[in-house]
Amino acid sequence: MTRDPHVTGYDDATIEQLVRDVAEEWTMPPVRLDAPSWRERVRSPRSRSLAAAGGWFGRLGQAATAAVTLTVVAALIAVVLTKPQDQPGKSPEPSGSRPSPSAGAAQATPLPRHLLLGDEPNPAIVVMRSERGDFARVDLTTGLINGPLTGKSSASELRVRPDGSMLCLCVEESGSIGGMPTNISVSFDRYDARGKLQSSATVDEYSGDPDPRDESIFVPERPPHVLTSIGFSDDGRYGFVGWSFRAHPVWHSGVLVVDLSSGLTVGRLELPDTTDGEDNSRRVTQAPQVVGTIHSGAVLIARGWYAWSPPASQSPSFTSENDVFTAAFDGGRLTDPKPVPTASDCGPAVVRAGPLPEGAFWIACTAGGPQQTVIRRLGPDNSLMGADVRVSGTSGIETDPTAVSADGTKLYVWDPGTGTITRVDLASGDKKTGKGIAAADTSPLTALGNWLAPATAAKSWLRGALAISPDGTRIYAIGIKEGVGERAMAGSAGVFVFDTANLEPIAIWQPTADYISVAVSADGRLVYAAGLPGVDARGGIKIAQQASITVFDASDGSVQLIAGQLGGDALTFLSPTLN
Amino acid sequence: MIESERSRAADQAYRDHANDVYRVAYGILRDPDDALDATHETFARAWERWDQYDSQRPLKGWLHGIVVHLALDQLRRRRVRRLALPVLGRATATLERTTQPDPADEVARRQVVDRALDGLRPEVRATLVLRHYYGYDYAQIGTFLGISSGTVGSTLSRAHAAIRQRLEAEAPAGDLGAAPATTTGPAAAPAARRSTSTEPPEVLP
């Protein structure tokens, strides 16, 4: 959780106390003696079975009703969409004017289950990550979703192979002391293209002990005992399983390499132990992550840690940093870790790393999502090469705001709050910015996502905030509106399209939903945007709205498809490029 | 567990925890009748699943897990009715509070917070209550709501920002004597070589 830099009078402790005071007043009213109690609601085993069956039949009935209704709605919408416009087929051009809520006021309309306005998209099957941490398969030819796939922990990671089958490095947690798991099992699971489990093999298991010093005290922070972090190599051949667990007085940690073609463990690297805190402090070592390839045969590993003191305080003082290492990586073997002390204070989250000429390398770190990105360049001897490049942006958004150009020479940093894209030349450190301007929402399609909802919900996170076209000429990024209603940030500002040659904004595609994730097809022809459930495009609370995917034609921003009823969990793309 | 023991345990659970279950339900639903309904449903479902309860874990936490899901499901099922009612409820509440202001500053601040909670998503309200009133850690809240620990943290951060904004607009701290925030962190001192704050650090994405 990051602190709002605009704090002026009310700190978090005060707000927490006020919330407690308010909630204290929420007490249960007296229950009438003749009112049905919970006992009257207990169902017999038989009625439970019937209820479950009824639910399925009910859904089938609803689906049939919805199909008829949506056919009519789609026909009506099609009439509107096929009406000649001022500039047929052209996406709205950037404009300095703010959207006018009164001009052509959009009527309340939920997104349809399935609206196909062009050819079937390619890819038509998209595997998404759900907000609950599992995965689901969306069929864009029907607008139906199939999931969850794994039923395992949110720390799992899944990759889709070219034939549609899937590989998962899946994480299962068990045991609980102090509310945190004590055991983690990592498995290598294979799924077919329809999402059916084909095989599962245990990769490794880890167990962490609770801190014996805290047996007799209550630690509000409730530290973890064991952690994992899953990643994949750039070429997709290997999976990395970072792990850490407490064995007082130290944390053990390391990285395990899995060959994704065979599922076999081909490399193991143990990193130096770290303390779990001395005297009146406690320290947690997070699972190491392989952040990137820094030159042929070498990767960068970041292992974060945080410490707090005093351990039993409700408001302890926190310290955090990263231990950064380089390691040789050859044929799946991960060896020879060497610390990079000059990288440790780059920022709370080390998100990317890559090579520079003559054995040098760069790392990118973020603090508070787009609030601050630091690009640090280091020589072969780990010495600093020039000053850090810093890019500042909007606070309060949880996301990785960065993307690397296909040739690896430039880093793009996106600020969703201001619609600003910054390009950093990684060799020279030079940076250039481009800014998109909000366009008026005049498109008829905008009505699909806009309801007459007075309240707005704060946007909290984006997962996949920007995507670069496969040919490297375009950047697609999703923006968040600022200053709407009573919230600092709420609703989608649409999909911003930038020309990478000059960072000029080419277009802004109006949102049909409150977008949280964007991706581009492997052929570059289509752009996919995933919308939040529970809110409309303006961030207005709309409980009826389910998660959605909108597919745009990359050439002109016209909407090709909407799958608008994909359930109550937020869905995000697994990667910025969809195969 | 034989039937009579289960019956006694369930009755005891209701006596001990009904109010705690109701509080979370109300935090999500913001309607006393609906919250009461969800409370009764929670104990009915708990009774049906009593064999699944791990007695090594706190009973209250188990019940909270059930009520969170039930209340959020209830919201989805009654979405049509819900679309109109909160707006009317808010308008009425605002009128009452405007015409009958409470002279006590502390009460006024609570009213502002209460109204601010109205504007937050149900999941966000649940997160606030589960964290600040009941003290659950991020992982436990994440389990209740089916989201990651990192999302819980960011949700709280955004919720605080929204409440803070409302408080500053309607009950400025200077008027009410709230102490200004004194902690420093990465956001306040981005150039610091080593970050120190009173907040948990970011979870790596």
Interface residues (C-beta under 8 A of the other chain):
Chain A: M1 T2 R3 D4 P5 V7 T8 G9 Y10 D11 D12 T14 I15 E16 L18 V19 R20 D21 V22 A23 E24 E25 W26 T27 M28 P29 V31 P36 S37 W38 R39 R41 V42 R43 R48 E131 R132 G133 S154 S176 G179 M180 P220 E221 R222 P224 S229 Q286 Q289 A302 G304 Y306 W308 S315 P316 S317 F318 T319 S320 E321 D345 G347 P348 A349 V350 V351 A367 G368 Q371 Q372 R390 S392 S395 G396 E398 T399 D400 P454 A455 T456 A457 A458 K459 S460 W461 E486 R487 A488 G534 V535 I541 I543 A544 G568 D569
Chain B: Y14 A18 N19 Y22 R23 Y26 G27 P32 A35 L36 T39 H40 E41 T42 F43 A44 W47 E48 R57 L75 R76 R79 V80 R82 L83 P86 V87 E106 R109 R110 V113 D114 L117 D118 G119 L120 R121 V124 L128 V129 H132 Y133 G135 Y136 D137 A139 Q140 G142 G146 I147 S148 G150 T151 G153 S154 T155 L156 S157 R158 A159 H160 A161 A162 I163 R164 Q165 R166 L167 E168 P172 A173 G174 A178 A179 P180 A181 T182 T183 G185 P186 A187 A188 P190 R193 R194 S195 T196 S197 T198 E199 P200 P201 E202 V203 L204 P205
